[in-house]
């Protein structure tokens, strides 16, 4: 009797022992901060208003942008990942393929998965010193960390044509605070995501998650509260204040 080959792994764990700490996520599925070069820049959290209300905010214009600190290879344009037509999951790639990006993460152990996004995918684009709110009735939300929509229309068209040709699918990379988090930060793939939107296809996403969630740090939250609330409209400041107070109670 012929033995069937074992199914491919649904995830792979790997260590980043020498990460530069340029990109770090802290928090859990109830709320998190994305820090770039040590500065809190993006926030997502439950707004505490019931009905699974959610919000996302971005620090002021003076904060660093991800485009200034990231470096990725062209490999993500056509990584050769093949999703299972039934589950949408793909075998995770060798972490070495993503080493230029992984070297920017905070040191630690991470888990990588690859899968086609669920049907309900929300794109959240928090603008500087503005709060974006929504109800979490979707299965997954991605917070953009770069210009949105992307300005390079030629690049978007190229990805769109490749997706429509049903060839090697371009892949996004998102960082999540925990596996259960409904919101992830899009580290790479803004042009690819725009192309997927134009075709109506669901994007293929590589998700990165710290194996052990990093707790919110009180000092980071205090700095974020001052930066995110600067010159914000009154009602937004009230919402942020309530969220930061709740997150601070859980911080270390």
N, C-alpha and C positions, 0 to 999 in steps of 0.2 A: 504493500500500500504506500503510495507516494505521500510524503509529508508535505503539508503546506508550509510555505515560509512564514516566519513570525510576522505579525503586523508591524509596520513602522512605528517608532515611538511617537507619541502625541506631543511630547515636550522633551527638552534637553536642558539640563542644568550645567552651568559653567561658572568659572571663577574669573573675576577681574581683579587680580592681585595688585596691579600697578596702575589702576585708573587715575586719571588726573583730577577727578572730582569736578569737572566743568559742568556736568549735567547730573543733577541729583533730584530724586523725588522722595518726599517724606509724607507720612500720613497713612490713611487706610481708605476703605471704601466709603466712609462717611464724609471724607474731605481730605484734600492733599494740597501741597505746595510743590511747584517746580522751581528749583533754584538753578540759576545759570551763573557760573563763575562765582558762586557763593552768595549771590543776591537773589532773594525771593522775587520772582517775576510773574508767575501765573498761579492762580488759585482756582480750585473747583471744590464745591461743597454743597451739602444739603442746606437749604435756607431756613429750615426749621419751621416752615409754614404749613406743613401737612401736605397730603396728596403727592408726596414724593417731589416736592419742589426742589429745584437745583439752580445753582448759579455758577458763573465763571467770571473772573476778573483778571485784568492785566495791569501791571505797574505802569508808571508814567513813561514818557518818551525817553527819559534819561536812562532807563534800565537797559541792560544788554538784550539783544535779540539773538535768537538761536542761529540765524543765518551768519552771525559773526563768529560763532564758536564751533560750528559743526563741520565735519569733513567726511564725506562718504565716497565710495568708489562707484563706478558705473555698473558694478555687478547687480545692484538693486533694480536696474532697468530691465533686466532679463535674467533672473536668478535660477530659472529652471525648476521652480517649485510646482508640483502637480497636485492640486486639491482632489480629494476623494469626491466623486460626483454625488455621493449620498450624504456624507457628513460635512463636506466643505473643508475638512482638515487636510493639511499637507505635512509631510515629514519635515521637521525643522531643519534648517541648513546647518552646516558646520559653523560654529561661532567664529572660527578664524576668518570666514568670508566677511564678517562684520567688524573685524578687529579695528579698523580706523574709527568707527563710531564707538565701539565698546571701550576703547582706551580713554574716551572722554567721560565715562561714567564714574561715579564714586566707587571706590574699591568695595568688593563684596561678592557674594554669590547671587546669581540671577537665574531665572527660568525663562526659556524661550519657547514660544509656540508659533505656529503658522496656520492660518485658516482664513477662509473667505468670510467677510463680515456678515452678520445676520441681516435679515431683510430690513429691519428698522435701524438705520444708521443716521444719527444726527451730527451735523457739522456745526461746531460752536466756534465763533471767532470773537474772542473778547478783545475789544479795542482799549487803548490806553485810558485808564481812569474811568472806565465805564463798566457797568455790571450787566451781564446778559443772563436772563432768567428763562427757565423752561421747566416743564413738567416731565419727569423721567418716565414717560410711557413707552420709550423705545428701549431696545435691549442694549444698545451701545451708543456712546457719544464720543467724538474725537474733538479735542480742542486744538485748533491750529496754533502754531508757534512762529509762523512766518507770514509774509504778505498773503492776503486772501481777498479776492481771488488772485492767483498768480499772474504776473504781468507778461511772462514769456509765453505768448500764445502759440508760437511755433513749437515749443517743447510739448505743450498740451496736445496739439494736433498730432504730433508724432506718437505719443502714448495712446491717444484715442484710436488712431489707425491700427496700432498693434493689438489693442484690446478687441477691436471689431474683427480683426483677422483671426482671432482665437489662437494666437500663437503663444509664445512665452510671456506669461502675465507679469507686468511690472508690479512691484511690491512696495507697500508702505511699511514704515517702522514706527511703532507707538510704544510709549513707556507708561505703564500702569503702576499705581502704588501697591495694589494687591490683585490676586487673580479674580476676586469678586467685584472689583471696582467697575462701575458702569461708565466711567469716564477715563479716557487715556489721552496723553499728550502726544501729538503727532510730531515726531522728531524729524522724519524725512518722508517726502512723498507728496508735497502739496500739488505739484504739477500732475503727478499721477492720479491723485484724488480728483482733481478737476476733470481729468480725462475720463475717469470712471463715471463721474456724475453725468457727463455729456452723453455717454453711451447707455446709461441706465443700468450698467452692470455693477455687481457688488464687488468691492475691492478686496484684494488679497493682502492680509495684514500680518506682519511679524510683530508679535507682542513680546515685550521685555518686562519682567516683573522681579523686584528683589525677592529672593527666596524667603527672607525674613523681613517683614515690613519695617521701615525706618520710622521711628516715632517722630511726631512733630516736635520741633525744638522751640521753647518759649521765646528765646532771643530772636529767632527767625520770624516768628509770628508777630512779635512786637514791631520789628522793622517793617514787615509787610503791611501791618495795619496802618502805620504812619505813611507809607509810600502809596498804597492802593487808595487810601481815603483822601489824599491831597486834592483839594479843589473839586471833589466829586459832589454831584447834586445831593441835597439833604436826604431825600428818601433812600438813595443808594448808600449813603454813609450809614444810615440807620440799619439797613440790611447787613452791610459788611460788619458793622460793629457787633451785631447780634451773632453773626457767624464766627467772627474772631473770638468773641468771648466764649462761645461754646468750644471752639477748637483749642483755645488756650487752657481750658479746664482739663483737657486730655493730654496736654503737652508735657514734656519733661524739661 
